[in-house]
Amino acid sequence: MISSETIDNYLGRLAARQSTPGGGAAGALHAAQGAALIAMVARYSTGPKYADDAEDIERIISSADGLIPAAVRISDDDEEAFAAVIAAYGLPGGSDDEKAARSRAVQEALARAAEPPRALIDLGEQIIALGHELAYIGNANVISDVAAASEAARAAIGTARITLEINIKAIKDTGLQDALRSDVLRADDAVASADDLSARVRKRVLS
C-alpha cells in the first residue's frame, strides 16, 4: 500500500498489468500533493509581513497538514475496495444459488468501492477552498503553487467523478444511484471552482 512503500515501488505497481492500484488510488495521491502544496505556500506566508492574516494562515496550515494523510488513506482504501470488487466478480456462478450470492457480493463491493471517490471529492473541495483563501493572502513569490495545488485537486476530483459514473452504471440500488449522481454534480461544481482558482492565481501572477 502507498502509505508504506517507496514512490518507485508504487509507480512500478501502477504501471504493471494488474488490477490495483488504479486511477482511483492515483487520484487520491494527486489530492495529497495538492494539500501539501497548500501547506507549503501557507508556511511561506508567515512572519511580520503577513501578521494581519496570521490566524487564517495558521488555520490553513493545520487544515492542509491534516488533509495529506487523509488523502493517502483514501488511496489505500480505494485500492482495497477495488480489489474486493475484482474478488466478488471472480466468485463462482454455476448454480442459481451461486449466481445470487455472486450478485449480492458484487453489489456490496461496488457500494463500498463508491466510498473512497466520494470521500475524495470532499477532500478535493477542501483543498480548493483553502486555495481560494490563500490566493488572496499568500506570498506572491510562491503563489503559482496555489494554482498547482488547484490543478492537482482538480485531477483528483475528476478521477473520482469518472469512477462514480462507472459505478452508477453497475449499481442496482436506485437510492444509491441517486446519491452518487448528486456527488457527480458536486464534483462538476468543484472542478469549476478549481478552474476559477487557477485563473485567479494566473491573473495575480500576470498583473
N, C-alpha and C positions, 0 to 999 in steps of 0.2 A: 504494500500500500504506500501511496505517495508520502504519507506522514512519516514514514520510517525508511525511506530509500533515497539514494542519490538521484540527482537530476538525470544523469546519464542512464541509469538503470530504468528510471521511469520512461524516458523517451524511447529507450530500446523496446520496452514492453508496448508502448503506444504504437510504435512502428511495426510491431510483429503481427503476423497473421493469427490473431487470437481475439476473442470477443471483448475482453476487458484488459486495460481501461479503454474507454472510447471517448466520444465527443463530449458527453456529459461531464466526465471527470476532468477533461481538458478545460471545459468551460469554467469549472469551479476554480481552476488554477489561474485563469485569466482574472477572475474576481480577486483572488488572493493578491496578485500583483497590483491590481488597481488599488486595493486597500493600502498596500504597502507604499505605493507612490503618494497617496493622500497623506499618510503619516509622515513621510519624508518631507514633503513640501511644508506641512504644518510645523515640523521641527525647525525648518529654515525660516520660519516666520515668527520667531520668538525674540525677546530682548527689548531694550528700551524703545526702539523704533516702532514696535508693534504692541506697546503697552496697553493702548486703548482696547485692543482686541484680545488681550492675553487670556481672559477667561474662555472665550469662544475657541481660541486656538488650542488650549489645553483639553477642552472637551472633544474637539475634532481629533486630536492625537489619541486620546483614550478610546474613542469610538473606533477609529481606524485600526488601532492596535488589536482591538477585540475581534474585528472582522477578519483579520488574516487567518488565525487558527480556525475560525468558524468556516471559512471558505475551504480550507484544507480538509476539514471534517466532511463537508458536503462532497468533495471529490472522492474521498474514501467511501462514503455512503452510496454514492452513485455507482461506483464500481461494484460494490457488494450487491446492490439492488439489481443491477443488470445481470450479474452472474446468476442471481436467483431466477430471473425471467428465463434465461437460457436453460437452466436446470429444469424448470417447470415444463418448458416446451419439449424437453427430452424425456419426459415420463412416458411409460408405455400407454398405448391407446388401442390395444387389440380388441378387448371386450367392451361392452356398453358401460360397465362399471368403471373400467379403466379410463375410458373416454371422458366420462363425467368427472372423475377425480382429477384427471389431467386438466380439464377445462376450468374447474374450480381453482386448481393450483396456479394456472396461468393468470386468471383474473386477479387472484390475490397478489401475485407477484407484480403484475402490472400496476395495481393500485399502490403498492409500496414503492415501485420504481418511479412513480409520479412525484413522490415527496421531495427527493433531492432537487429536481429542477424547480419546483415551486419555492423551495427554500432559497434557491439560487437567485430567483427573481427578487425575492425580498432583500437579499443581501446586496444585489446589484443596485437596487433602488436606494439603499442606504449610502452606498459609495457615491452615487451620483449626487444625492442630496448634500453630502459633505463637500463634494467638489464644487457645487454651486455656492456654498458659503465661502469656501476658500478662494474661489475665483475673484471675489471682491477684496479680500483682506490678505491674501497670501503674498509672499515675497515674489516680486516681479522677476527676479533673476531665475527662478525655478518654476514659474507659473505654467510653463509649457507642459510640465509633468502632470498638472491637473488635467490637461487635455489627454495626455497619455493614459491617465487613470480612467478618464471618461470612456475612452475607446476600449480599454480592457474590460470595463464593466459592461459596455455595450455588447462586446463579443460574448461575454458570459450570459447576458440576458437573451441575446439572440439564439445562442445554443440551447438554453433552457426552453425557449419558446418552441423551437422546432421539435425538441424532444417531447414536449407536451402534446403538440399537434399529432405526432405519430401515435402517442399513447391514446389520444381521444378516439382514433380510428379503431384501435384494438380493444378498448374497454367497453363492456356492455352495460355497465351501471349508468343509467341516464343522469342520475343526480350527480355522480362524479364527473361525467362528461361536461355537464353544465358548469360545475365548479372550475374545471380545467379550462374551459372556454373563457371564463372570467379572468383567469390567470393569464391567458394568452393576450387578452385585451389590455390587461395591466402591463404586460411586457411590451406591447406596442407603445403605450404611453411612456414607459421608462426609456425605450430606445429613442423616442422623440426628445425626451429630456436630456439624454446623453448627447444627442446631436446639437441641441441648443447650448449645452455646456461647452462643448468643444468649439462651437462658433464664437461664444463669448470670450473664451480664452484667446482664440486666434485674433479677435478684434483688439483685445488688450495688448497682445504681443505686437501687433502691427500698428498700433496707434502712436 
